[in-house]
Amino acid sequence: MSKINQLERITQNRVIQLFRQDLGYVYLGDLHEARALIRRKTAL
């Protein structure tokens, strides 16, 4: 993983932590793959 990708992941984790701990949101996980699956199903 490149240095830029590592720094981006660290930043994303901080944002997730802010939403979960400070704002009380529930994190549902990375939905990237779920969105791609929905797109494939609707294309059929």
N, CA, C and O of each residue as an XYZ file, in Angstrom:
176
protein
N       0.857     -1.175      0.000
C       0.000      0.000      0.000
C       0.900      1.234      0.000
O       1.871      1.305      0.754
N       0.573      2.192     -0.842
C       1.413      3.376     -0.937
C       1.232      4.278      0.279
O       0.265      4.150      1.031
N       2.160      5.170      0.451
C       2.116      6.104      1.583
C       0.852      6.959      1.546
O       0.250      7.228      2.586
N       0.453      7.381      0.358
C      -0.752      8.202      0.223
C      -1.982      7.404      0.647
O      -2.836      7.920      1.367
N      -2.077      6.151      0.206
C      -3.203      5.309      0.595
C      -3.252      5.092      2.100
O      -4.331      5.080      2.692
N      -2.103      4.923      2.713
C      -2.047      4.736      4.162
C      -2.536      5.984      4.886
O      -3.295      5.888      5.851
N      -2.105      7.151      4.424
C      -2.529      8.401      5.055
C      -4.021      8.631      4.860
O      -4.696      9.124      5.764
N      -4.538      8.281      3.694
C      -5.968      8.421      3.423
C      -6.770      7.510      4.347
O      -7.801      7.923      4.877
N      -6.307      6.275      4.546
C      -7.012      5.334      5.424
C      -7.024      5.845      6.860
O      -8.034      5.719      7.552
N      -5.915      6.419      7.313
C      -5.837      6.978      8.664
C      -6.849      8.110      8.814
O      -7.545      8.196      9.825
N      -6.928      8.973      7.808
C      -7.882     10.089      7.838
C      -9.316      9.571      7.852
O     -10.147     10.075      8.608
N      -9.613      8.575      7.029
C     -10.956      8.017      6.997
C     -11.323      7.391      8.342
O     -12.454      7.539      8.807
N     -10.386      6.701      8.960
C     -10.644      6.108     10.272
C     -10.939      7.176     11.318
O     -11.792      6.975     12.183
N     -10.252      8.295     11.250
C     -10.513      9.404     12.188
C     -11.915      9.973     12.002
O     -12.605     10.276     12.976
N     -12.332     10.116     10.745
C     -13.670     10.640     10.456
C     -14.728      9.659     10.961
O     -15.726     10.066     11.555
N     -14.505      8.364     10.722
C     -15.442      7.344     11.211
C     -15.527      7.402     12.733
O     -16.617      7.325     13.301
N     -14.399      7.536     13.378
C     -14.374      7.626     14.838
C     -15.143      8.856     15.323
O     -15.884      8.765     16.302
N     -14.987      9.978     14.672
C     -15.707     11.200     15.030
C     -17.212     10.968     14.962
O     -17.940     11.292     15.900
N     -17.673     10.406     13.847
C     -19.105     10.167     13.689
C     -19.633      9.172     14.710
O     -20.716      9.372     15.259
N     -18.887      8.103     14.975
C     -19.363      7.073     15.898
C     -19.317      7.538     17.341
O     -20.322      7.444     18.046
N     -18.188      8.031     17.794
C     -18.019      8.339     19.207
C     -18.612      9.685     19.598
O     -19.272      9.797     20.630
N     -18.382     10.698     18.786
C     -18.805     12.043     19.169
C     -20.231     12.360     18.743
O     -20.931     13.105     19.429
N     -20.666     11.804     17.620
C     -21.981     12.155     17.091
C     -23.010     11.035     17.232
O     -24.191     11.242     16.953
N     -22.574      9.859     17.661
C     -23.488      8.771     17.947
C     -24.009      7.999     16.748
O     -25.020      7.305     16.856
N     -23.343      8.107     15.611
C     -23.771      7.374     14.425
C     -23.361      5.909     14.529
O     -22.420      5.574     15.248
N     -24.067      5.038     13.814
C     -23.721      3.626     13.736
C     -23.003      3.398     12.410
O     -23.520      3.736     11.345
N     -21.817      2.825     12.487
C     -21.026      2.566     11.285
C     -21.445      1.235     10.695
O     -21.388      0.214     11.379
N     -21.863      1.226      9.446
C     -22.326      0.021      8.778
C     -21.232     -0.688      8.006
O     -21.482     -1.734      7.407
N     -20.039     -0.148      8.006
C     -18.926     -0.757      7.298
C     -18.752     -0.141      5.923
O     -19.440      0.808      5.550
N     -17.825     -0.700      5.192
C     -17.532     -0.232      3.841
C     -18.588     -0.790      2.893
O     -18.655     -2.002      2.688
N     -19.405      0.073      2.319
C     -20.495     -0.361      1.455
C     -20.130     -0.306     -0.026
O     -21.002     -0.445     -0.883
N     -18.859     -0.105     -0.332
C     -18.413      0.001     -1.715
C     -18.802     -1.236     -2.528
O     -19.339     -1.116     -3.629
N     -18.531     -2.412     -1.988
C     -18.844     -3.651     -2.708
C     -20.353     -3.862     -2.815
O     -20.827     -4.376     -3.828
N     -21.105     -3.482     -1.807
C     -22.563     -3.637     -1.842
C     -23.165     -2.774     -2.950
O     -24.068     -3.224     -3.656
N     -22.683     -1.551     -3.110
C     -23.179     -0.670     -4.168
C     -22.885     -1.243     -5.542
O     -23.724     -1.166     -6.439
N     -21.700     -1.817     -5.717
C     -21.336     -2.411     -7.000
C     -22.240     -3.598     -7.308
O     -22.629     -3.793     -8.460
N     -22.576     -4.386     -6.307
C     -23.463     -5.538     -6.507
C     -24.860     -5.071     -6.908
O     -25.481     -5.667     -7.788
N     -25.355     -4.025     -6.279
C     -26.678     -3.487     -6.621
C     -26.682     -2.993     -8.068
O     -27.643     -3.223     -8.801
N     -25.610     -2.317     -8.477
C     -25.517     -1.826     -9.855
C     -25.545     -2.988    -10.845
O     -26.186     -2.895    -11.892
N     -24.858     -4.073    -10.522
C     -24.840     -5.230    -11.418
C     -26.224     -5.860    -11.532
O     -26.644     -6.256    -12.619
N     -26.925     -5.951    -10.414
C     -28.249     -6.553    -10.423
C     -29.243     -5.717    -11.231
O     -30.067     -6.267    -11.961
N     -29.167     -4.393    -11.101
C     -30.092     -3.536    -11.824
C     -29.776     -3.501    -13.308
O     -30.655     -3.216    -14.120
N     -28.535     -3.786    -13.673
C     -28.150     -3.797    -15.085
C     -28.700     -5.020    -15.804
O     -28.853     -5.010    -17.026
N     -28.991     -6.057    -15.062
C     -29.499     -7.300    -15.666
C     -30.912     -7.129    -15.990
O     -31.543     -8.051    -16.507
